[in-house]
Amino acid sequence: MTMALGVAFPDTGRADAFHEVLSTLAGALDVRDVFQRLSSIARRIVPHDEADLALLTEDGTRFRLYATTHPEPILICPGEDHCALRDPSIPRIFHDGFGKDRGFRCGIRVPVQVDDKLIGVLALLSRDPDAYSDAELQLTRRLADYLAIAVSHQQLADATRRAALERDRAASLESSVELLRAISDVLDIRTVFPQVSEIANKVLRHDHLTLAFSDPSGHVALQASSTDEFPELSRLKLVKSGPPPTNDGFFITGDMIQTPLPIAEPADLSERIVAAGYRSFLVVHAMARDQQMALGFWSKRVNAFTSEDVPIARRIADHVALAVSHEQLAEAARQVAEARARAERLELRVKSLVEELDSKTGHGRAIGESTEWKDVLRKATQVAATETTVLLSGESGTGKEVVARLIHRASPRRDGSFVALNCAALPEQLLESELFGYERGAFTGAQQSKPGQIELASGGVLFLDEVSEMSLSAQAKFLRVLQEREFQRLGSTRPLRANVRVIAATNRDLRKAVERGDFREDLYYRLQVFDIAIPPLRDRRSDILPLSEAFLTEIGRSLGRPPAGLTRDAKDALLRHDWPGNVRELRNALERAAILSEGGLITPQHLSLPTERPSLPVTTTDLTVVERRTIEQVMRDTGWNKSKAARRLGLSRTQLYVRLRKYDLEKPAYN
């Protein structure tokens, strides 16, 4: 006999207890389910007041409580340096306070090992300070060996189940992708519906597949069928009192003999379906645009479908819904053809732009050696690899689009489209239709649907130039693109996903526009996640001559002759000029001079630049004041005739309207 807690246990009683422990473990699928019972049996071997089993996590870095007899599971050890986890491979008896707050005075900790590899620890706790000796320690190690075998088998079974589940999921996914590919390029789902049924059969067995649309009155219009059976389904009407789909959007009939389908017309159709051998039915509902779609799976077996089949049935229905979401198949065909043509044109344009940028030195005409310009390029490079929205600010002509294209080319979206839209060049209504697209009939003249720039930029970058000129209405709609990553075409209620990265540009102070109420504050903060201020050319004069050389090389190529050179005086003139029009003005001046020089050296006379520098640098505010006064004077001189004023100013009517709104210029009442 041995003594434990002052109680004598015969060896035969302990042997019986060990046998009962083994029997309990052998009949359990999960050790946690029988841990309380195991503890009750083990008390006949090693008396204890609490038993805890902790297992190593998969990465082997820490322990987690796996099973316990404590009514409220807690971590058996708060840290790896605690007594119960210190040197976990060594069995030990401890009296150093573990569980003291719960009244425990003594404990045993032994490793749980499989093939000499530690997988966990077993701890027995007692409120008796002298409960354990080496004898109990050895007995506890034996209990731990039994637990190790059970836990090892359980982990192996769990791994096998997980592997089987993953295989099933992989097969389902593969079939779903195959299904999607089979129907994504077709204009009429009916032409491939037997193929859809064949593919769906790999994950959900059925004998017949139908696709129908239903209305609240109970009428069902059959759209597609995998076989030629029951053409009467095309004029089906359901019994209003029949069993409706569940709240989860599906309905199952296990035996159509016991529970006939609720078909009102044709009256004998349900009987003929049963006579043809069909016994069970599963239908799942999905939305295709604004219509309710029903995908029906028919089987000749009783109780062929259960609620476990609903998720995969829904996945199949979602893929089918993609192919039938257009109300008119002919209109869908035209839209697809038009979209493909636009995509091809955009692809050619992007390819041409990339080749053009690659043929230039530097980062696609992002030429410059100044500290200020290098700082711009450094920031652009830092943000390019992310999906962060970027706001480019600076005067007109400083190269904001060049920087935007640099970010695009250096980003993971470089193979996608770069779509640029000037918000100041379009009136409010036209800007919204161009940006978001529109459905047929959305407004007068909308003869067919048209995708907007957001859709055309899908997978790539949308560059919004002069974003400050966007109307408040368009701002509110575009805010949703940035917040929810979705938008709606004009005239549509169906949201579309916006898979674009936004780069915005402005030559105005957006903060002041917010204060004036011209720009939404929430949109401002959404755009200004990463702000890059591009300095004017007059603040980076060391870039003027490198830019001039690059422009003259490009201009010479377009004129079919060697690049024109610059005299020393011409270079001095370029460096003295303040370039209010920035890089754009520099290129235009050089192109004009290259033509006038007729292949010779460019002189200051060819450049036609002012001979005197202004005493003060020209600022954006100065230019704005000058532009406003000029437009106001021309409007007065032409009697507020917008057509005449636009011609005199060299602007289009649209550009003039934008500036009139920008500067709040209206015809005086006395005129």
Buried (B, 14 or more C-beta within 10 A) or exposed (E): EBEBBEEEBEEEEBEBBBEBBBEBBEEBEEBBEBBEEBBBBBBBBBBBBBBBBBBBEEEEEEBEBBBBBBEEEEEBBEEEEBBBBBEBEEBBBBBEEBBEEEEBBBBBBBBBBBEEEBBBBBBBBBBBEEBBEEEBBEBBBBBBBBBBBBBBBBEEEEEEEEEEEEEEEEEBEEBBEBBBEBBEEBBBBBEBBBBBBBBBBBBBEBBBBBBBBBEEEBBBBBBBBBEEBBEBBEEBBBBEEEEEBEEEBBBBBBBBEEEBBBBBBBEEBBBEBBEEEBBBBBBBBBBBEEBBBBBBBBBEBEEBBEEEBBEBBBBBBBBBBEBBBBEEBEEBEEBBEBBEEBBEEBEEEBEEBBEEBEEBEBBBBBBBEBEBBEBBBEBBEBBBEBEBBBBBBBBBBBBBBBBBBBBBBBBEBBEBBBBBBBBBBBEBEEBBBBBBBBBBEBEEEBEEBBBBBBBBBBEBBBBBBBBBBBBEEBBEBBBBBBEEEEBBBBBBEEEBEBBBBBBBBBBBBBEEBBEEEBBBEEBBEBBBBBEBEBBBBBBBBEBBBBBBBBBBBBBBEEBEEEBBBBBEBBBEBBEBBBBBBBBBBBBEBBBBBBEBBEEEEBBBBBBEBEEEEEEEEBEBEEBBEEBBEEBEEBBEEBEBEBEBBBBEBEBEEBBBBBBBBBBEBEEEEEE
